[in-house]
Amino acid sequence: MKAIRVSEYGGPSVLKLEEVSALKPGPTQVLVRNHAVGVNPVDTYLRSNTDNRGPKLPYTPGSDSAGVVEAVGESVKGVKAGDRVYVGGTVSGAYAEQTLCEQTQVHALPGNASFAQGAAVNVPYATAFHALFHRAHGESGESVLVHGASGGVGIAAVQLARARGLTVIGTAGTDKGRRTVLEQGAHYVLDHNAPSYLAEVVKLTNGQGVDVILEMLANVNLQKDFGALAMRGRIAVIGNRGNIEINPRLAMNKNAAILGVALFHASPAQLVGIHGALVEGLRNGSLRPVIHEELPLAQASKAHEAVMQNGHVGKIVLVP
């Protein structure tokens, strides 16, 4: 079968399409024929070995895909050949025609969701859920500011927060992005390039500030976020690309919390709850992944360049 392989750390050019051996499931494993593969910013950090977290070389990148079960191990129950599924984590890597998973990494893909949408579920929606409800403990009746709400995680957060009954304020840097954020359920949308947009957040909350901020670019925004935060508010840091100096007294003055978010630290029990909610959200239509672009698997390097560009709306997927 064909798969993208990384034999050295570096830029997008190290992503090579190669022929590799066919996969066979072990007793507790599921083999999925991929119809679509999700591309996430974290894939680029691992490829370049940022923070020395790169996988052992050589490897096949990716954790998210969607397709049809091709074979299952002898101990697998509840999943069978022919089932439509989305994948949340793999044993063999997702950027390939097939991927090998543990049974716990495979989730039902409802018939009303496309394979491309299924490939857009795991990292974006599970991260947004973990940030909103496990880390920041957002509740119905509260308010949330979603920075960069037109990206994959941002759209997921808007839809999840709206379905849970929070008042949602989203930001985006382009007209197209702001239209998309409104269409996906935000009550208000602001231009985060405007100098006074955080002051507008305070006005929209009757001077109180928001209860939760989902921060996608902490190195730019974190110090300023406190001005838009309510008393006892929570800032969940989902994305960051550098260092920032902050005054801790700003957190003290509002009894505020700054919370780090990393999906791979979610507990097994939390993951079961996350995916149970995501499958139901896909089924009932409250969760609707937005696909920005579909590219052939061979163009994985182009996808890695695109996923790191500012202003793209929705999710980039590869098609094997």
Long-range contacts (C-beta under 8 A, 24 or more apart in sequence): 1-96, 1-97, 1-98, 2-96, 2-97, 2-297, 2-320, 3-60, 3-93, 3-95, 3-96, 3-97, 4-60, 4-61, 4-62, 4-93, 4-95, 4-96, 4-297, 4-300, 5-58, 5-59, 5-60, 6-47, 6-55, 6-57, 6-58, 6-59, 6-60, 6-61, 7-57, 7-58, 8-57, 9-47, 9-48, 9-49, 9-54, 9-57, 10-47, 10-48, 11-48, 12-44, 12-47, 12-300, 12-301, 12-302, 12-304, 12-305, 13-301, 14-47, 15-47, 15-61, 15-95, 15-300, 15-301, 15-304, 17-297, 17-298, 17-300, 20-60, 20-96, 22-98, 23-92, 23-98, 23-99, 23-100, 24-71, 25-71, 25-72, 25-73, 25-76, 25-100, 26-73, 27-73, 27-74, 27-75, 27-76, 28-73, 28-75, 28-76, 28-102, 28-103, 29-72, 29-73, 29-76, 29-91, 29-100, 29-101, 29-102, 29-103, 30-69, 30-71, 30-72, 30-73, 30-76, 30-79, 30-85, 30-100, 30-101, 30-102, 30-103, 30-105, 30-106, 31-69, 31-70, 31-71, 31-72, 31-98, 31-99, 31-100, 31-101, 32-65, 32-67, 32-68, 32-69, 32-70, 32-85, 32-87, 32-98, 32-99, 32-100, 32-101, 32-106, 33-67, 33-68, 33-69, 33-70, 33-97, 33-98, 34-65, 34-66, 34-67, 34-87, 34-94, 34-96, 34-97, 34-98, 34-99, 34-119, 34-320, 35-65, 35-66, 35-67, 35-68, 35-115, 35-119, 35-319, 35-320, 36-65, 36-66, 36-67, 36-114, 36-115, 36-116, 36-118, 36-119, 36-294, 36-317, 36-318, 36-319, 36-320, 37-62, 37-64, 37-65, 37-94, 37-95, 37-96, 37-119, 37-297, 37-317, 37-318, 37-319, 37-320, 38-62, 38-63, 38-64, 38-65, 38-66, 38-94, 38-119, 38-120, 38-121, 38-122, 38-123, 38-124, 38-315, 38-317, 39-300, 39-303, 39-304, 39-306, 39-307, 39-315, 39-316, 39-317, 39-318, 40-64, 40-123, 40-124, 40-152, 40-307, 41-239, 41-307, 41-308, 42-123, 43-304, 43-307, 44-304, 44-307, 44-308, 47-304, 59-93, 60-92, 60-93, 60-94, 60-95, 60-96, 61-93, 61-94, 61-95, 61-300, 62-90, 62-93, 62-94, 62-95, 62-96, 62-99, 63-87, 63-88, 63-89, 63-90, 63-94, 63-122, 63-123, 64-88, 64-94, 64-119, 64-120, 64-121, 64-122, 64-123, 65-90, 65-94, 65-99, 65-118, 65-119, 66-109, 66-115, 66-116, 66-117, 66-118, 66-119, 66-121, 67-99, 67-115, 67-118, 69-106, 70-98, 72-103, 73-103, 76-103, 77-103, 78-103, 79-103, 79-106, 83-108, 84-108, 84-109, 84-110, 84-111, 84-115, 84-118, 85-109, 85-118, 86-118, 86-119, 86-121, 86-122, 87-122, 88-121, 88-122, 88-126, 88-271, 88-275, 89-122, 95-297, 95-300, 95-318, 96-297, 96-320, 97-297, 97-320, 104-268, 104-271, 107-275, 107-278, 107-279, 108-279, 109-282, 110-279, 110-282, 110-283, 112-282, 112-283, 112-285, 113-282, 113-289, 114-291, 116-289, 116-291, 116-294, 116-315, 116-317, 116-319, 117-282, 117-288, 117-289, 117-291, 118-282, 118-289, 119-315, 119-317, 120-152, 120-289, 120-290, 120-291, 120-314, 120-315, 120-317, 121-278, 121-282, 121-287, 121-289, 123-152, 123-153, 123-263, 124-152, 124-153, 124-155, 124-156, 124-289, 124-315, 125-156, 125-160, 125-278, 125-281, 125-287, 125-289, 126-263, 126-266, 126-271, 126-274, 126-275, 126-278, 127-153, 127-156, 127-238, 127-261, 127-263, 128-153, 128-154, 128-156, 128-157, 128-160, 128-214, 128-238, 129-156, 129-160, 129-274, 129-277, 129-278, 130-261, 130-263, 130-266, 130-270, 130-274, 131-157, 131-214, 131-236, 131-238, 131-259, 131-261, 132-157, 132-160, 132-161, 132-164, 132-212, 132-214, 132-236, 133-160, 133-164, 134-266, 134-270, 135-234, 135-236, 135-259, 135-260, 135-261, 136-212, 136-214, 136-234, 136-235, 136-236, 136-259, 137-234, 138-164, 138-166, 138-211, 138-212, 138-234, 139-164, 139-166, 140-164, 140-165, 140-166, 141-165, 141-166, 142-166, 142-167, 142-211, 142-212, 143-167, 143-168, 143-169, 143-205, 143-210, 143-211, 143-212, 143-230, 144-168, 144-169, 144-210, 144-211, 144-212, 144-213, 144-214, 145-169, 145-170, 145-171, 145-201, 145-210, 145-212, 145-213, 145-214, 145-228, 146-170, 146-171, 146-181, 146-186, 146-214, 147-171, 147-192, 147-213, 147-214, 147-215, 147-216, 147-217, 147-221, 148-172, 148-192, 148-216, 148-217, 148-239, 149-177, 149-181, 149-186, 149-189, 150-174, 150-176, 150-177, 150-178, 150-180, 150-181, 150-311, 150-313, 150-314, 151-216, 151-312, 151-313, 151-314, 152-289, 152-314, 152-315, 153-214, 153-216, 153-238, 153-239, 154-181, 154-214, 154-216, 155-180, 155-181, 155-184, 155-289, 155-290, 155-314, 155-315, 156-287, 156-289, 157-214, 158-184, 158-185, 158-186, 159-184, 159-185, 159-281, 159-286, 159-287, 159-288, 160-281, 160-287, 161-185, 162-186, 162-187, 162-286, 163-281, 163-286, 163-287, 166-212, 167-205, 169-201, 169-204, 169-210, 171-197, 172-313, 173-310, 173-311, 174-311, 174-313, 176-313, 177-311, 177-313, 180-290, 180-313, 180-314, 184-288, 184-290, 198-224, 198-225, 198-227, 198-228, 199-227, 199-228, 201-228, 202-227, 202-228, 205-230, 209-233, 212-236, 214-238, 215-239, 215-240, 217-241, 218-244, 219-243, 219-244, 220-244, 222-246, 222-258, 223-247, 223-250, 226-250, 226-251, 226-253, 226-254, 226-256, 229-254, 229-256, 230-254, 231-255, 232-256, 233-257, 234-259, 235-259, 236-261, 237-261, 289-314, 289-315, 290-314, 290-315, 291-315, 291-317, 292-316, 293-317, 294-318, 294-319, 295-319
